[in-house]
Amino acid sequence: MRGAARSRASPFKVVAMARRGIPTAAPRLPAESAPESWLRNIRFSGFTVLMLVLLILAVVVLAPNLRILIEQQREIAALQAEVDAAQESVNELTENVARWSDPAYIESQAREVLYYVQPGDISYLVVNPGETVATPDGLQISTELQTTRVDWVAALLSSVYTAGLTQAPPEQLEAPQ
């Protein structure tokens, strides 16, 4: 009972008892858990609080500007890529213009693309060598020249009369023979 009285004694009584030679036990604080102990040991000075406020203020003020800076850098990179592509195209066109100023190149292009020949030259054009040509129906195409006689005036008049005098819808009409 006496130990309980000592632990409840005020600090002044404990000091007085210690001067008289009476043994006293130091008051014990309740055991703290780990999360509470580190939090109680933190001490903030005015300078630390000021620096934290300035740091937060700097982040709030500079964050939008940094975002704008990053967007501008991306846009500059995209525009630089476009400039590089345009410069490459200009270089290709410059080389093409230089080629067309050479008479030998012009002659070779005229022979290959337009099938021009020099006077006195004989030109042969081979189309699909080794293949037999067929129509979409599977019929072979004749190698002989043929002429067909079509009375196009009569076919035109027949088409006009049929279209003008019939009551049938266009899907049911047939081409004249």
Order of alpha helices (4+ residues) and beta strands (2+ residues): alpha-alpha-alpha-alpha-alpha-alpha
